[in-house]
């Protein structure tokens, strides 16, 4: 079995976006260890790419190629 860091960045972003978009319909996802682990890994990669992940617009642009995440 692969660890999260062995998956492609595009796949991780896609899975994260899908899970994040389901938060309004499935609030239990908010506490999901998997979602948190993917987010942590993606934020680390974003920081390495020079993104300030504390600025939502920068994080969302990196994660979504300019498409904003749906608010919860």
PyMOL Python script that loads the backbone (N, CA, C, O; Angstrom):
from pymol import cmd

cmd.read_pdbstr("""\
ATOM      1  N   UNK A   1       0.850  -1.168   0.000  1.00  0.00           N
ATOM      2  CA  UNK A   1       0.000   0.000   0.000  1.00  0.00           C
ATOM      3  C   UNK A   1       0.900   1.237   0.000  1.00  0.00           C
ATOM      4  O   UNK A   1       1.944   1.262   0.653  1.00  0.00           O
ATOM      5  N   UNK A   2       0.484   2.245  -0.732  1.00  0.00           N
ATOM      6  CA  UNK A   2       1.234   3.495  -0.806  1.00  0.00           C
ATOM      7  C   UNK A   2       0.923   4.378   0.394  1.00  0.00           C
ATOM      8  O   UNK A   2      -0.147   4.281   0.994  1.00  0.00           O
ATOM      9  N   UNK A   3       1.872   5.236   0.731  1.00  0.00           N
ATOM     10  CA  UNK A   3       1.604   6.298   1.687  1.00  0.00           C
ATOM     11  C   UNK A   3       1.109   7.504   0.899  1.00  0.00           C
ATOM     12  O   UNK A   3       1.292   7.568  -0.316  1.00  0.00           O
ATOM     13  N   UNK A   4       0.484   8.460   1.582  1.00  0.00           N
ATOM     14  CA  UNK A   4      -0.100   9.611   0.885  1.00  0.00           C
ATOM     15  C   UNK A   4       0.915  10.348   0.017  1.00  0.00           C
ATOM     16  O   UNK A   4       0.589  10.783  -1.087  1.00  0.00           O
ATOM     17  N   UNK A   5       2.134  10.490   0.507  1.00  0.00           N
ATOM     18  CA  UNK A   5       3.124  11.254  -0.247  1.00  0.00           C
ATOM     19  C   UNK A   5       3.594  10.546  -1.518  1.00  0.00           C
ATOM     20  O   UNK A   5       4.349  11.123  -2.300  1.00  0.00           O
ATOM     21  N   UNK A   6       3.161   9.317  -1.730  1.00  0.00           N
ATOM     22  CA  UNK A   6       3.519   8.590  -2.947  1.00  0.00           C
ATOM     23  C   UNK A   6       2.498   8.768  -4.073  1.00  0.00           C
ATOM     24  O   UNK A   6       2.743   8.349  -5.204  1.00  0.00           O
ATOM     25  N   UNK A   7       1.358   9.386  -3.768  1.00  0.00           N
ATOM     26  CA  UNK A   7       0.344   9.630  -4.791  1.00  0.00           C
ATOM     27  C   UNK A   7       0.662  10.922  -5.520  1.00  0.00           C
ATOM     28  O   UNK A   7       1.356  11.792  -4.994  1.00  0.00           O
ATOM     29  N   UNK A   8       0.156  11.036  -6.720  1.00  0.00           N
ATOM     30  CA  UNK A   8       0.414  12.247  -7.492  1.00  0.00           C
ATOM     31  C   UNK A   8      -0.281  13.440  -6.852  1.00  0.00           C
ATOM     32  O   UNK A   8      -1.340  13.309  -6.239  1.00  0.00           O
ATOM     33  N   UNK A   9       0.327  14.583  -7.005  1.00  0.00           N
ATOM     34  CA  UNK A   9      -0.234  15.817  -6.465  1.00  0.00           C
ATOM     35  C   UNK A   9      -1.609  16.086  -7.053  1.00  0.00           C
ATOM     36  O   UNK A   9      -2.516  16.507  -6.334  1.00  0.00           O
ATOM     37  N   UNK A  10      -1.778  15.850  -8.336  1.00  0.00           N
ATOM     38  CA  UNK A  10      -3.079  16.062  -8.971  1.00  0.00           C
ATOM     39  C   UNK A  10      -4.155  15.166  -8.369  1.00  0.00           C
ATOM     40  O   UNK A  10      -5.277  15.618  -8.140  1.00  0.00           O
ATOM     41  N   UNK A  11      -3.829  13.906  -8.111  1.00  0.00           N
ATOM     42  CA  UNK A  11      -4.799  13.001  -7.497  1.00  0.00           C
ATOM     43  C   UNK A  11      -5.166  13.456  -6.087  1.00  0.00           C
ATOM     44  O   UNK A  11      -6.339  13.439  -5.714  1.00  0.00           O
ATOM     45  N   UNK A  12      -4.175  13.859  -5.312  1.00  0.00           N
ATOM     46  CA  UNK A  12      -4.438  14.317  -3.950  1.00  0.00           C
ATOM     47  C   UNK A  12      -5.309  15.564  -3.942  1.00  0.00           C
ATOM     48  O   UNK A  12      -6.225  15.681  -3.128  1.00  0.00           O
ATOM     49  N   UNK A  13      -5.024  16.495  -4.845  1.00  0.00           N
ATOM     50  CA  UNK A  13      -5.843  17.705  -4.939  1.00  0.00           C
ATOM     51  C   UNK A  13      -7.279  17.352  -5.309  1.00  0.00           C
ATOM     52  O   UNK A  13      -8.219  17.901  -4.736  1.00  0.00           O
ATOM     53  N   UNK A  14      -7.453  16.446  -6.256  1.00  0.00           N
ATOM     54  CA  UNK A  14      -8.781  16.059  -6.714  1.00  0.00           C
ATOM     55  C   UNK A  14      -9.573  15.415  -5.572  1.00  0.00           C
ATOM     56  O   UNK A  14     -10.736  15.755  -5.355  1.00  0.00           O
ATOM     57  N   UNK A  15      -8.955  14.500  -4.853  1.00  0.00           N
ATOM     58  CA  UNK A  15      -9.625  13.831  -3.740  1.00  0.00           C
ATOM     59  C   UNK A  15      -9.959  14.844  -2.642  1.00  0.00           C
ATOM     60  O   UNK A  15     -11.056  14.816  -2.083  1.00  0.00           O
ATOM     61  N   UNK A  16      -9.023  15.731  -2.335  1.00  0.00           N
ATOM     62  CA  UNK A  16      -9.271  16.743  -1.309  1.00  0.00           C
ATOM     63  C   UNK A  16     -10.431  17.654  -1.708  1.00  0.00           C
ATOM     64  O   UNK A  16     -11.323  17.916  -0.901  1.00  0.00           O
ATOM     65  N   UNK A  17     -10.419  18.131  -2.938  1.00  0.00           N
ATOM     66  CA  UNK A  17     -11.507  19.007  -3.393  1.00  0.00           C
ATOM     67  C   UNK A  17     -12.847  18.293  -3.297  1.00  0.00           C
ATOM     68  O   UNK A  17     -13.837  18.886  -2.870  1.00  0.00           O
ATOM     69  N   UNK A  18     -12.884  17.036  -3.687  1.00  0.00           N
ATOM     70  CA  UNK A  18     -14.138  16.283  -3.626  1.00  0.00           C
ATOM     71  C   UNK A  18     -14.621  16.148  -2.179  1.00  0.00           C
ATOM     72  O   UNK A  18     -15.788  16.406  -1.885  1.00  0.00           O
ATOM     73  N   UNK A  19     -13.729  15.749  -1.290  1.00  0.00           N
ATOM     74  CA  UNK A  19     -14.118  15.604   0.114  1.00  0.00           C
ATOM     75  C   UNK A  19     -14.536  16.950   0.702  1.00  0.00           C
ATOM     76  O   UNK A  19     -15.536  17.037   1.415  1.00  0.00           O
ATOM     77  N   UNK A  20     -13.775  17.990   0.405  1.00  0.00           N
ATOM     78  CA  UNK A  20     -14.095  19.319   0.937  1.00  0.00           C
ATOM     79  C   UNK A  20     -15.471  19.778   0.450  1.00  0.00           C
ATOM     80  O   UNK A  20     -16.229  20.378   1.212  1.00  0.00           O
ATOM     81  N   UNK A  21     -15.791  19.502  -0.796  1.00  0.00           N
ATOM     82  CA  UNK A  21     -17.092  19.897  -1.346  1.00  0.00           C
ATOM     83  C   UNK A  21     -18.257  19.140  -0.718  1.00  0.00           C
ATOM     84  O   UNK A  21     -19.406  19.559  -0.855  1.00  0.00           O
ATOM     85  N   UNK A  22     -17.984  18.049  -0.041  1.00  0.00           N
ATOM     86  CA  UNK A  22     -19.038  17.257   0.605  1.00  0.00           C
ATOM     87  C   UNK A  22     -19.282  17.657   2.058  1.00  0.00           C
ATOM     88  O   UNK A  22     -20.171  17.102   2.704  1.00  0.00           O
ATOM     89  N   UNK A  23     -18.511  18.607   2.582  1.00  0.00           N
ATOM     90  CA  UNK A  23     -18.615  18.961   3.999  1.00  0.00           C
ATOM     91  C   UNK A  23     -20.005  19.438   4.397  1.00  0.00           C
ATOM     92  O   UNK A  23     -20.463  19.140   5.500  1.00  0.00           O
ATOM     93  N   UNK A  24     -20.682  20.169   3.524  1.00  0.00           N
ATOM     94  CA  UNK A  24     -22.025  20.650   3.864  1.00  0.00           C
ATOM     95  C   UNK A  24     -23.027  19.508   3.996  1.00  0.00           C
ATOM     96  O   UNK A  24     -23.983  19.601   4.765  1.00  0.00           O
ATOM     97  N   UNK A  25     -22.812  18.459   3.264  1.00  0.00           N
ATOM     98  CA  UNK A  25     -23.739  17.331   3.295  1.00  0.00           C
ATOM     99  C   UNK A  25     -23.328  16.248   4.285  1.00  0.00           C
ATOM    100  O   UNK A  25     -24.155  15.438   4.704  1.00  0.00           O
ATOM    101  N   UNK A  26     -22.053  16.233   4.658  1.00  0.00           N
ATOM    102  CA  UNK A  26     -21.550  15.205   5.571  1.00  0.00           C
ATOM    103  C   UNK A  26     -20.580  15.857   6.554  1.00  0.00           C
ATOM    104  O   UNK A  26     -19.366  15.825   6.357  1.00  0.00           O
ATOM    105  N   UNK A  27     -21.130  16.449   7.612  1.00  0.00           N
ATOM    106  CA  UNK A  27     -20.328  17.195   8.568  1.00  0.00           C
ATOM    107  C   UNK A  27     -19.284  16.335   9.275  1.00  0.00           C
ATOM    108  O   UNK A  27     -18.290  16.862   9.775  1.00  0.00           O
ATOM    109  N   UNK A  28     -19.493  15.038   9.324  1.00  0.00           N
ATOM    110  CA  UNK A  28     -18.526  14.151   9.974  1.00  0.00           C
ATOM    111  C   UNK A  28     -17.181  14.150   9.261  1.00  0.00           C
ATOM    112  O   UNK A  28     -16.154  13.826   9.857  1.00  0.00           O
ATOM    113  N   UNK A  29     -17.192  14.514   7.984  1.00  0.00           N
ATOM    114  CA  UNK A  29     -15.928  14.605   7.247  1.00  0.00           C
ATOM    115  C   UNK A  29     -14.982  15.624   7.869  1.00  0.00           C
ATOM    116  O   UNK A  29     -13.763  15.496   7.755  1.00  0.00           O
ATOM    117  N   UNK A  30     -15.543  16.637   8.526  1.00  0.00           N
ATOM    118  CA  UNK A  30     -14.727  17.689   9.145  1.00  0.00           C
ATOM    119  C   UNK A  30     -13.742  17.082  10.138  1.00  0.00           C
ATOM    120  O   UNK A  30     -12.641  17.602  10.316  1.00  0.00           O
ATOM    121  N   UNK A  31     -14.127  15.990  10.782  1.00  0.00           N
ATOM    122  CA  UNK A  31     -13.275  15.338  11.778  1.00  0.00           C
ATOM    123  C   UNK A  31     -12.500  14.149  11.208  1.00  0.00           C
ATOM    124  O   UNK A  31     -11.859  13.410  11.955  1.00  0.00           O
ATOM    125  N   UNK A  32     -12.555  13.968   9.921  1.00  0.00           N
ATOM    126  CA  UNK A  32     -11.896  12.833   9.288  1.00  0.00           C
ATOM    127  C   UNK A  32     -10.374  12.973   9.327  1.00  0.00           C
ATOM    128  O   UNK A  32      -9.817  13.972   8.870  1.00  0.00           O
ATOM    129  N   UNK A  33      -9.722  11.969   9.872  1.00  0.00           N
ATOM    130  CA  UNK A  33      -8.258  11.961   9.891  1.00  0.00           C
ATOM    131  C   UNK A  33      -7.697  11.966   8.471  1.00  0.00           C
ATOM    132  O   UNK A  33      -6.694  12.625   8.197  1.00  0.00           O
ATOM    133  N   UNK A  34      -8.338  11.241   7.585  1.00  0.00           N
ATOM    134  CA  UNK A  34      -7.869  11.190   6.201  1.00  0.00           C
ATOM    135  C   UNK A  34      -7.905  12.570   5.558  1.00  0.00           C
ATOM    136  O   UNK A  34      -6.938  12.984   4.919  1.00  0.00           O
ATOM    137  N   UNK A  35      -9.010  13.280   5.722  1.00  0.00           N
ATOM    138  CA  UNK A  35      -9.120  14.628   5.157  1.00  0.00           C
ATOM    139  C   UNK A  35      -8.042  15.537   5.744  1.00  0.00           C
ATOM    140  O   UNK A  35      -7.410  16.301   5.014  1.00  0.00           O
ATOM    141  N   UNK A  36      -7.830  15.460   7.044  1.00  0.00           N
ATOM    142  CA  UNK A  36      -6.802  16.281   7.694  1.00  0.00           C
ATOM    143  C   UNK A  36      -5.404  15.919   7.203  1.00  0.00           C
ATOM    144  O   UNK A  36      -4.576  16.804   6.988  1.00  0.00           O
ATOM    145  N   UNK A  37      -5.135  14.632   7.027  1.00  0.00           N
ATOM    146  CA  UNK A  37      -3.813  14.204   6.544  1.00  0.00           C
ATOM    147  C   UNK A  37      -3.562  14.685   5.121  1.00  0.00           C
ATOM    148  O   UNK A  37      -2.462  15.136   4.801  1.00  0.00           O
ATOM    149  N   UNK A  38      -4.574  14.590   4.269  1.00  0.00           N
ATOM    150  CA  UNK A  38      -4.426  15.068   2.896  1.00  0.00           C
ATOM    151  C   UNK A  38      -4.207  16.575   2.903  1.00  0.00           C
ATOM    152  O   UNK A  38      -3.342  17.083   2.189  1.00  0.00           O
ATOM    153  N   UNK A  39      -4.989  17.292   3.710  1.00  0.00           N
ATOM    154  CA  UNK A  39      -4.840  18.747   3.775  1.00  0.00           C
ATOM    155  C   UNK A  39      -3.442  19.135   4.261  1.00  0.00           C
ATOM    156  O   UNK A  39      -2.824  20.043   3.706  1.00  0.00           O
ATOM    157  N   UNK A  40      -2.949  18.461   5.280  1.00  0.00           N
ATOM    158  CA  UNK A  40      -1.614  18.754   5.808  1.00  0.00           C
ATOM    159  C   UNK A  40      -0.547  18.533   4.749  1.00  0.00           C
ATOM    160  O   UNK A  40       0.345  19.365   4.578  1.00  0.00           O
ATOM    161  N   UNK A  41      -0.634  17.417   4.039  1.00  0.00           N
ATOM    162  CA  UNK A  41       0.339  17.130   2.986  1.00  0.00           C
ATOM    163  C   UNK A  41       0.255  18.172   1.868  1.00  0.00           C
ATOM    164  O   UNK A  41       1.280  18.668   1.400  1.00  0.00           O
ATOM    165  N   UNK A  42      -0.960  18.499   1.444  1.00  0.00           N
ATOM    166  CA  UNK A  42      -1.120  19.488   0.379  1.00  0.00           C
ATOM    167  C   UNK A  42      -0.626  20.863   0.820  1.00  0.00           C
ATOM    168  O   UNK A  42      -0.002  21.570   0.029  1.00  0.00           O
ATOM    169  N   UNK A  43      -0.888  21.249   2.042  1.00  0.00           N
ATOM    170  CA  UNK A  43      -0.413  22.547   2.520  1.00  0.00           C
ATOM    171  C   UNK A  43       1.110  22.582   2.592  1.00  0.00           C
ATOM    172  O   UNK A  43       1.721  23.616   2.322  1.00  0.00           O
ATOM    173  N   UNK A  44       1.716  21.473   2.949  1.00  0.00           N
ATOM    174  CA  UNK A  44       3.181  21.389   2.948  1.00  0.00           C
ATOM    175  C   UNK A  44       3.718  21.572   1.536  1.00  0.00           C
ATOM    176  O   UNK A  44       4.671  22.319   1.317  1.00  0.00           O
ATOM    177  N   UNK A  45       3.098  20.884   0.578  1.00  0.00           N
ATOM    178  CA  UNK A  45       3.535  21.024  -0.827  1.00  0.00           C
ATOM    179  C   UNK A  45       3.307  22.443  -1.331  1.00  0.00           C
ATOM    180  O   UNK A  45       4.135  22.983  -2.066  1.00  0.00           O
ATOM    181  N   UNK A  46       2.200  23.043  -0.944  1.00  0.00           N
ATOM    182  CA  UNK A  46       1.906  24.413  -1.374  1.00  0.00           C
ATOM    183  C   UNK A  46       2.952  25.373  -0.807  1.00  0.00           C
ATOM    184  O   UNK A  46       3.442  26.248  -1.521  1.00  0.00           O
ATOM    185  N   UNK A  47       3.295  25.214   0.477  1.00  0.00           N
ATOM    186  CA  UNK A  47       4.320  26.072   1.088  1.00  0.00           C
ATOM    187  C   UNK A  47       5.647  25.925   0.352  1.00  0.00           C
ATOM    188  O   UNK A  47       6.344  26.910   0.112  1.00  0.00           O
ATOM    189  N   UNK A  48       5.992  24.685  -0.005  1.00  0.00           N
ATOM    190  CA  UNK A  48       7.230  24.435  -0.753  1.00  0.00           C
ATOM    191  C   UNK A  48       7.218  25.144  -2.101  1.00  0.00           C
ATOM    192  O   UNK A  48       8.269  25.482  -2.644  1.00  0.00           O
ATOM    193  N   UNK A  49       6.009  25.370  -2.641  1.00  0.00           N
ATOM    194  CA  UNK A  49       5.856  26.061  -3.928  1.00  0.00           C
ATOM    195  C   UNK A  49       5.749  27.581  -3.736  1.00  0.00           C
ATOM    196  O   UNK A  49       5.528  28.317  -4.698  1.00  0.00           O
ATOM    197  N   UNK A  50       5.907  28.043  -2.486  1.00  0.00           N
ATOM    198  CA  UNK A  50       5.885  29.472  -2.222  1.00  0.00           C
ATOM    199  C   UNK A  50       4.520  30.059  -1.920  1.00  0.00           C
ATOM    200  O   UNK A  50       4.352  31.278  -1.935  1.00  0.00           O
ATOM    201  N   UNK A  51       3.540  29.202  -1.644  1.00  0.00           N
ATOM    202  CA  UNK A  51       2.179  29.655  -1.356  1.00  0.00           C
ATOM    203  C   UNK A  51       2.038  29.910   0.139  1.00  0.00           C
ATOM    204  O   UNK A  51       2.466  29.096   0.958  1.00  0.00           O
ATOM    205  N   UNK A  52       1.437  31.046   0.492  1.00  0.00           N
ATOM    206  CA  UNK A  52       1.103  31.328   1.882  1.00  0.00           C
ATOM    207  C   UNK A  52      -0.275  30.730   2.131  1.00  0.00           C
ATOM    208  O   UNK A  52      -1.291  31.336   1.788  1.00  0.00           O
ATOM    209  N   UNK A  53      -0.312  29.538   2.728  1.00  0.00           N
ATOM    210  CA  UNK A  53      -1.580  28.828   2.889  1.00  0.00           C
ATOM    211  C   UNK A  53      -2.489  29.475   3.919  1.00  0.00           C
ATOM    212  O   UNK A  53      -3.660  29.109   4.022  1.00  0.00           O
ATOM    213  N   UNK A  54      -1.967  30.440   4.694  1.00  0.00           N
ATOM    214  CA  UNK A  54      -2.825  31.159   5.637  1.00  0.00           C
ATOM    215  C   UNK A  54      -3.674  32.208   4.915  1.00  0.00           C
ATOM    216  O   UNK A  54      -4.617  32.755   5.488  1.00  0.00           O
ATOM    217  N   UNK A  55      -3.333  32.483   3.654  1.00  0.00           N
ATOM    218  CA  UNK A  55      -4.125  33.392   2.825  1.00  0.00           C
ATOM    219  C   UNK A  55      -5.009  32.515   1.939  1.00  0.00           C
ATOM    220  O   UNK A  55      -4.538  31.898   0.984  1.00  0.00           O
ATOM    221  N   UNK A  56      -6.303  32.473   2.277  1.00  0.00           N
ATOM    222  CA  UNK A  56      -7.210  31.550   1.603  1.00  0.00           C
ATOM    223  C   UNK A  56      -7.162  31.677   0.077  1.00  0.00           C
ATOM    224  O   UNK A  56      -7.186  30.668  -0.628  1.00  0.00           O
ATOM    225  N   UNK A  57      -7.094  32.887  -0.425  1.00  0.00           N
ATOM    226  CA  UNK A  57      -7.080  33.087  -1.878  1.00  0.00           C
ATOM    227  C   UNK A  57      -5.870  32.408  -2.518  1.00  0.00           C
ATOM    228  O   UNK A  57      -5.986  31.823  -3.595  1.00  0.00           O
ATOM    229  N   UNK A  58      -4.715  32.482  -1.866  1.00  0.00           N
ATOM    230  CA  UNK A  58      -3.517  31.830  -2.411  1.00  0.00           C
ATOM    231  C   UNK A  58      -3.645  30.308  -2.344  1.00  0.00           C
ATOM    232  O   UNK A  58      -3.327  29.600  -3.299  1.00  0.00           O
ATOM    233  N   UNK A  59      -4.115  29.827  -1.204  1.00  0.00           N
ATOM    234  CA  UNK A  59      -4.310  28.379  -1.023  1.00  0.00           C
ATOM    235  C   UNK A  59      -5.293  27.842  -2.059  1.00  0.00           C
ATOM    236  O   UNK A  59      -5.023  26.839  -2.719  1.00  0.00           O
ATOM    237  N   UNK A  60      -6.442  28.521  -2.200  1.00  0.00           N
ATOM    238  CA  UNK A  60      -7.476  28.077  -3.131  1.00  0.00           C
ATOM    239  C   UNK A  60      -6.977  28.134  -4.569  1.00  0.00           C
ATOM    240  O   UNK A  60      -7.253  27.230  -5.357  1.00  0.00           O
ATOM    241  N   UNK A  61      -6.248  29.183  -4.917  1.00  0.00           N
ATOM    242  CA  UNK A  61      -5.730  29.301  -6.286  1.00  0.00           C
ATOM    243  C   UNK A  61      -4.767  28.155  -6.590  1.00  0.00           C
ATOM    244  O   UNK A  61      -4.821  27.573  -7.673  1.00  0.00           O
ATOM    245  N   UNK A  62      -3.888  27.828  -5.644  1.00  0.00           N
ATOM    246  CA  UNK A  62      -2.935  26.735  -5.855  1.00  0.00           C
ATOM    247  C   UNK A  62      -3.671  25.397  -5.938  1.00  0.00           C
ATOM    248  O   UNK A  62      -3.383  24.567  -6.800  1.00  0.00           O
ATOM    249  N   UNK A  63      -4.605  25.208  -5.043  1.00  0.00           N
ATOM    250  CA  UNK A  63      -5.330  23.946  -4.955  1.00  0.00           C
ATOM    251  C   UNK A  63      -6.246  23.730  -6.158  1.00  0.00           C
ATOM    252  O   UNK A  63      -6.411  22.601  -6.619  1.00  0.00           O
ATOM    253  N   UNK A  64      -6.834  24.794  -6.658  1.00  0.00           N
ATOM    254  CA  UNK A  64      -7.896  24.681  -7.652  1.00  0.00           C
ATOM    255  C   UNK A  64      -7.601  25.362  -8.981  1.00  0.00           C
ATOM    256  O   UNK A  64      -8.502  25.529  -9.803  1.00  0.00           O
ATOM    257  N   UNK A  65      -6.381  25.748  -9.198  1.00  0.00           N
ATOM    258  CA  UNK A  65      -6.045  26.464 -10.430  1.00  0.00           C
ATOM    259  C   UNK A  65      -6.946  27.668 -10.636  1.00  0.00           C
ATOM    260  O   UNK A  65      -7.420  27.918 -11.745  1.00  0.00           O
ATOM    261  N   UNK A  66      -7.185  28.430  -9.540  1.00  0.00           N
ATOM    262  CA  UNK A  66      -7.953  29.660  -9.613  1.00  0.00           C
ATOM    263  C   UNK A  66      -9.432  29.534  -9.296  1.00  0.00           C
ATOM    264  O   UNK A  66     -10.120  30.549  -9.195  1.00  0.00           O
ATOM    265  N   UNK A  67      -9.945  28.312  -9.135  1.00  0.00           N
ATOM    266  CA  UNK A  67     -11.354  28.109  -8.807  1.00  0.00           C
ATOM    267  C   UNK A  67     -11.507  28.050  -7.304  1.00  0.00           C
ATOM    268  O   UNK A  67     -10.859  27.226  -6.657  1.00  0.00           O
ATOM    269  N   UNK A  68     -12.345  28.900  -6.723  1.00  0.00           N
ATOM    270  CA  UNK A  68     -12.533  28.947  -5.278  1.00  0.00           C
ATOM    271  C   UNK A  68     -13.306  27.722  -4.781  1.00  0.00           C
ATOM    272  O   UNK A  68     -14.211  27.225  -5.452  1.00  0.00           O
ATOM    273  N   UNK A  69     -12.925  27.247  -3.583  1.00  0.00           N
ATOM    274  CA  UNK A  69     -13.680  26.186  -2.930  1.00  0.00           C
ATOM    275  C   UNK A  69     -15.029  26.714  -2.481  1.00  0.00           C
ATOM    276  O   UNK A  69     -15.163  27.889  -2.137  1.00  0.00           O
ATOM    277  N   UNK A  70     -16.017  25.855  -2.484  1.00  0.00           N
ATOM    278  CA  UNK A  70     -17.334  26.209  -1.969  1.00  0.00           C
ATOM    279  C   UNK A  70     -17.236  26.445  -0.462  1.00  0.00           C
ATOM    280  O   UNK A  70     -16.644  25.639   0.255  1.00  0.00           O
ATOM    281  N   UNK A  71     -17.820  27.559   0.026  1.00  0.00           N
ATOM    282  CA  UNK A  71     -17.767  27.833   1.454  1.00  0.00           C
ATOM    283  C   UNK A  71     -18.685  26.908   2.232  1.00  0.00           C
ATOM    284  O   UNK A  71     -19.696  26.422   1.726  1.00  0.00           O
ATOM    285  N   UNK A  72     -18.296  26.681   3.483  1.00  0.00           N
ATOM    286  CA  UNK A  72     -19.120  25.827   4.335  1.00  0.00           C
ATOM    287  C   UNK A  72     -19.806  26.657   5.381  1.00  0.00           C
ATOM    288  O   UNK A  72     -20.550  26.122   6.203  1.00  0.00           O
TER     289      UNK A  72
END
""", "prot")
cmd.dss("prot")
cmd.show_as("cartoon", "prot")
cmd.util.cbc("prot")
cmd.orient("prot")
